[in-house]
Amino acid sequence: MPINKKPNITTKLPSVGTTIFTVMSALATECKAINLSQGFPNFPASDELISLVNKYMKMGYNQYAPMMGVKELRETISEKIANLYHVNYHPDSEITVTSGGTEALFAAISAVVKKGDEVIVFEPAYDSYVPAIELNGGVPVYISLKYPDYKINWDQVKNKITNKTKLIIVNTPHNPTGAVLDETDLEKLSEIVRDTNIFLVSDEVYEHIVFDHLKHHSFMTVPELQQRSFVISSFGKTFHVTGWKTGYGVAPKELTTEFRKIHQFLTFSTFTPLQYALAEFLKDSANYNGVPSFYEKKRNTFLESVKNSKFTFQPSKGSYFQNLCYSKISNENDYDLALRLTKEIGVASIPLSVFYHDKKDENILRFCFAKDNETLFRAGERLSKLL
């Protein structure tokens, strides 16, 4: 009998392997290290929120939710946006609940990017952007932000614009650098995209994690940006429930129509009882208005714990990540040092070079401070012993 020939698969993402987050978390577990690599809290979510999920499970809300999300949650998101940003999005036609921010990002990118379209990406960049661009036939155009403040050079952006530019992806507050855009940034971007056919994706999943009396400037607050933007947010980041994978995307009606065409074939709908629970929990604005001060204390605790070390740093302005520069400690590349620190002193981090397409190494490690204070102090104590 002849042996059937096996089909050969050609990868669509040849440069993609196992993510660094999986690698470092697995190594942290193996070495029993303190895991400050992957971005998830190690403290419990609100008892009230968990009780609300249980409540709606027991009430029988356990079947498919509507594709665009439970009406009550969409209405509450609309109210929240109006209260915070004084902008109106219609809950039926402009707000979509998604299975996490990453799903929303993929749907938004897929909605507008076609073969040959150029997409401007600022590096260091969250690792889902470029694969989504490439899977849709787009071409990433990289702009590298500079240490230590990682400010966007808008003249450089203007010079990168071509007749093929379809999309610009922006992340504020920024993962992995903790940088935050200000009013001037939004004004300059508005000038660049005015009278163009360029769309925007604004990744604002850390919108409630901004420090030092700074304000989160959402793209939805500037009409020139709002009319061409998919704005993405995440309940997982805000309410310490990253494993629930629940987020949302807001956009003008015509953009949302295309967004939903993609969304319905990715996950169709998102876990139903969570949506009802979040709708009720969001009614009390204290549940999200207290998040900035909560995480600012976490950042300060971590920085206090490493103040006597040889690491240098600029305090994070937003997100729950802090970068530390180790140039006074070692000449190793950041990937090797991250591995060594996990194995030898028991603290896991993420090398910043993995957020660059060319693996640019500036001797920076990223640490997640969404941890209880005891964990942060223990990690800081170990890091401070490095000579």
C-alpha positions in Angstrom: 0.0 0.0 0.0 1.4 3.5 -0.9 1.9 5.8 2.0 -0.3 8.9 1.7 1.8 12.0 1.3 1.6 14.4 4.3 0.7 18.0 3.5 3.3 20.6 4.2 2.2 23.7 6.1 3.7 27.0 5.3 3.7 29.3 8.3 1.9 32.7 7.9 4.0 34.1 10.8 7.6 32.9 10.2 9.1 35.2 12.8 6.7 34.3 15.6 7.5 31.7 18.2 6.5 31.1 21.8 6.0 34.5 23.4 8.5 35.8 25.9 5.8 36.0 28.5 5.2 32.3 28.3 8.9 31.6 28.4 9.6 33.8 31.4 6.6 32.8 33.4 7.5 29.1 32.9 11.0 29.7 33.9 9.8 31.6 37.0 7.7 28.7 38.0 10.6 26.2 37.4 13.0 28.3 39.4 10.4 29.3 42.1 11.3 32.9 41.3 9.2 36.0 42.0 7.4 36.6 38.8 7.4 40.2 37.8 7.5 39.4 34.1 4.0 38.7 32.8 1.5 41.5 33.4 -1.0 40.0 35.8 -1.8 40.9 39.5 -1.1 38.4 42.3 -3.8 39.8 44.6 -7.5 39.0 44.6 -10.2 40.8 42.6 -13.1 42.6 44.4 -15.2 40.2 46.5 -18.2 42.3 45.3 -17.5 41.7 41.7 -17.0 38.0 42.1 -20.2 37.8 44.0 -22.0 39.6 41.2 -20.7 37.0 38.7 -22.0 34.2 40.9 -25.3 36.0 41.3 -25.9 36.2 37.5 -24.8 32.6 37.0 -27.4 31.5 39.6 -30.0 33.7 37.9 -29.5 31.7 34.7 -27.5 34.1 32.5 -25.4 31.3 31.2 -26.1 31.1 27.5 -24.7 33.1 24.5 -24.6 36.8 24.9 -25.6 39.0 21.9 -22.7 39.3 19.4 -22.2 43.0 20.2 -22.4 42.4 24.0 -25.1 42.5 26.7 -27.2 45.6 26.3 -26.9 46.6 30.0 -23.1 46.5 29.8 -23.0 48.5 26.5 -25.3 51.1 28.0 -23.2 51.4 31.2 -20.0 51.7 29.1 -21.7 54.5 27.2 -22.6 56.3 30.4 -19.1 55.8 31.8 -17.5 57.3 28.7 -19.9 60.3 28.8 -19.1 60.9 32.4 -15.3 60.6 32.0 -14.7 62.1 28.6 -17.9 64.0 27.7 -18.3 62.1 24.5 -21.3 60.1 23.3 -21.1 56.7 21.8 -24.4 54.9 21.0 -24.6 51.6 22.9 -26.3 49.8 20.0 -24.2 50.9 17.1 -20.8 52.1 18.4 -19.8 49.9 21.4 -18.8 46.2 21.1 -17.9 43.9 24.0 -15.0 41.6 23.1 -13.1 38.7 24.6 -10.2 40.8 25.8 -8.4 43.8 24.5 -6.2 41.7 22.2 -9.3 40.4 20.4 -10.5 43.9 19.9 -7.2 45.0 18.6 -7.2 42.2 16.0 -10.7 43.0 14.9 -9.9 46.7 14.5 -6.7 46.1 12.5 -8.5 43.5 10.4 -11.4 45.8 9.7 -9.3 48.3 7.8 -5.9 46.8 6.7 -5.7 45.1 3.3 -2.8 43.7 1.3 -0.1 46.2 0.8 -1.4 48.8 3.3 1.2 50.4 5.5 0.7 50.6 9.2 2.8 52.8 11.5 3.8 51.0 14.7 5.7 52.7 17.6 8.4 50.5 19.2 8.8 49.1 21.7 5.4 47.7 20.9 2.9 45.3 22.4 3.5 42.0 20.6 0.0 41.4 19.1 0.1 44.5 16.7 2.5 43.3 14.0 1.2 39.7 13.7 -2.3 41.1 13.2 -1.0 43.5 10.5 0.9 40.8 8.7 -2.0 38.3 8.8 -4.0 40.9 6.9 -1.4 41.4 4.3 -0.3 44.8 5.8 3.2 46.1 6.0 4.4 47.4 9.4 6.4 50.7 9.3 8.4 51.0 12.5 9.2 54.2 14.5 11.5 53.7 17.4 10.9 55.7 20.6 13.9 56.8 22.5 14.9 56.1 26.1 14.2 57.4 28.8 11.0 59.3 28.1 9.9 57.5 24.9 8.2 60.6 23.5 6.8 60.4 20.0 8.7 62.6 17.4 5.7 63.8 15.3 8.0 65.2 12.6 9.3 61.7 12.1 5.8 60.4 11.9 4.9 62.9 9.3 8.0 61.8 7.2 6.9 58.2 7.4 3.4 58.9 5.9 3.0 57.7 2.3 0.1 57.2 0.0 0.0 53.6 1.3 -0.4 54.5 4.9 -3.7 53.1 6.1 -3.4 53.0 9.9 -1.5 54.3 12.8 -1.5 52.3 16.1 -0.9 54.2 19.3 -0.8 52.9 22.9 -1.4 55.2 25.9 -0.6 54.6 28.7 2.2 52.7 27.0 3.2 49.1 27.6 6.1 48.5 28.0 7.5 51.9 28.8 4.9 53.6 31.0 4.9 56.7 28.8 1.7 58.7 28.6 0.6 61.0 25.7 -0.5 64.6 26.5 -2.7 67.1 24.9 0.0 68.4 22.6 0.6 64.9 21.2 -3.1 64.6 20.3 -3.0 68.0 18.6 0.0 67.1 16.5 -1.4 63.8 15.5 -4.7 65.6 14.5 -2.7 67.9 12.2 -1.0 64.9 10.6 -4.1 62.9 9.8 -6.4 65.8 8.9 -7.6 65.5 5.3 -6.2 62.0 4.9 -7.8 58.5 4.7 -5.7 57.3 7.6 -7.4 55.3 10.4 -6.3 55.1 14.0 -6.2 52.3 16.6 -5.8 53.7 20.1 -4.9 51.0 22.6 -6.1 52.5 25.9 -6.4 49.4 28.0 -4.5 51.1 30.9 -6.7 54.2 30.8 -7.3 54.1 34.5 -3.7 53.5 35.5 -2.1 57.0 35.3 0.1 58.6 37.9 1.4 61.9 39.4 -1.8 63.9 38.8 -1.5 63.3 35.0 -4.6 62.9 32.9 -5.4 60.2 30.4 -6.0 61.8 27.1 -8.3 59.5 25.1 -8.5 59.8 21.3 -12.2 60.0 21.6 -11.9 63.5 23.1 -10.6 65.1 19.9 -13.1 65.2 17.1 -10.5 64.9 14.3 -9.2 61.7 16.0 -12.5 60.3 17.2 -14.1 60.1 13.8 -11.3 57.8 12.5 -10.4 55.9 15.7 -11.1 52.4 17.1 -10.5 53.0 20.9 -9.8 49.8 22.8 -10.2 49.2 26.5 -10.0 46.4 29.0 -11.8 45.4 32.2 -9.1 42.9 33.0 -6.5 45.6 33.6 -8.9 47.9 35.5 -10.4 45.4 37.8 -7.4 43.0 38.3 -9.1 40.2 36.4 -6.9 39.6 33.4 -8.0 36.0 33.2 -11.5 37.0 32.5 -10.5 38.3 29.0 -13.2 40.9 28.7 -12.7 44.2 27.0 -14.5 46.4 24.5 -14.0 48.5 21.4 -15.7 51.8 20.6 -15.8 53.5 17.2 -18.1 55.6 15.0 -21.0 53.6 13.5 -19.5 52.9 10.1 -16.2 51.7 11.7 -18.1 49.6 14.2 -20.0 47.9 11.4 -16.8 46.6 9.9 -15.3 45.9 13.3 -18.3 43.6 14.2 -18.0 41.7 10.9 -14.6 40.5 12.1 -15.5 40.1 15.8 -18.5 37.8 15.0 -16.1 35.3 13.4 -13.4 35.5 16.1 -15.4 34.8 19.3 -18.9 36.0 18.4 -19.7 36.7 22.0 -18.1 37.0 25.4 -18.8 35.2 28.7 -22.4 36.2 29.6 -22.5 36.4 33.4 -19.4 38.5 33.5 -21.0 41.1 31.3 -24.0 41.4 33.6 -21.8 41.6 36.7 -19.5 44.3 35.1 -22.6 46.3 34.1 -23.7 46.5 37.7 -20.2 47.0 39.1 -19.5 49.9 36.8 -22.5 51.8 38.1 -20.4 52.8 41.1 -17.7 55.0 39.7 -15.6 54.6 42.8 -14.7 51.1 41.5 -12.6 52.6 38.7 -11.8 56.1 39.9 -9.7 54.6 42.8 -7.5 52.6 40.5 -4.9 55.3 39.7 -4.0 55.9 43.3 -4.0 52.2 44.1 -1.4 51.5 41.4 0.6 54.6 42.1 1.2 53.3 45.6 2.3 50.0 44.0 4.7 51.8 41.7 6.1 53.8 44.6 6.5 50.7 46.8 8.5 49.0 44.0 10.7 52.0 43.4 11.3 52.4 47.1 12.4 48.8 47.2 15.1 49.3 44.5 16.2 52.8 45.4 19.5 51.5 46.9 20.3 49.3 43.9 22.5 50.2 40.9 19.5 50.2 38.6 18.6 53.6 37.2 15.0 54.6 36.2 12.5 57.2 35.3 9.3 56.6 37.2 6.5 55.1 35.2 3.8 57.6 34.3 1.2 54.9 33.6 0.4 51.2 33.2 1.6 48.8 35.8 5.1 48.3 34.4 8.3 49.9 35.5 11.5 49.8 33.4 14.9 49.6 35.1 18.2 50.3 33.3 21.0 48.0 34.3 23.9 49.6 32.4 25.8 50.2 35.7 25.4 46.6 36.7 26.2 44.4 33.6 27.3 44.4 30.0 25.1 41.4 29.2 22.4 41.6 26.6 19.0 42.0 28.2 17.6 38.6 27.3 20.6 36.8 28.9 20.4 38.9 32.0 16.7 38.4 32.4 17.3 34.6 32.3 20.2 34.9 34.7 18.3 37.0 37.3 15.4 34.5 37.2 17.7 31.6 37.8 20.3 33.1 40.2 18.4 35.7 42.3 14.9 34.5 41.7 13.3 37.5 40.1 11.7 37.2 36.6 11.4 40.2 34.3 11.0 40.9 30.6 13.9 42.1 28.4 12.7 45.2 26.5 14.4 44.1 23.3 11.6 41.7 22.6 9.3 44.6 22.0 11.4 45.7 19.0 11.4 44.0 15.6 15.2 44.3 15.3 15.7 43.3 19.0 17.1 46.7 19.9 18.9 46.4 23.3 19.3 49.4 25.5 20.0 47.5 28.7 16.5 47.7 30.0 14.3 45.2 31.9 10.6 45.6 32.4 9.0 44.7 35.7 5.3 44.3 36.6 4.4 45.9 39.9 0.9 44.7 40.0 1.8 42.6 43.0 1.2 42.6 46.7 3.6 44.8 48.8 5.4 41.8 50.3 6.2 40.5 46.9 7.5 43.9 45.7 9.7 44.3 48.8 11.2 40.8 48.4 11.9 41.4 44.8 13.4 44.8 45.5 15.6 43.3 48.2 17.0 40.7 45.8 17.5 43.2 43.0 19.4 45.6 45.3 22.0 42.9 46.0 23.2 43.0 42.4 26.7 44.5 42.1 
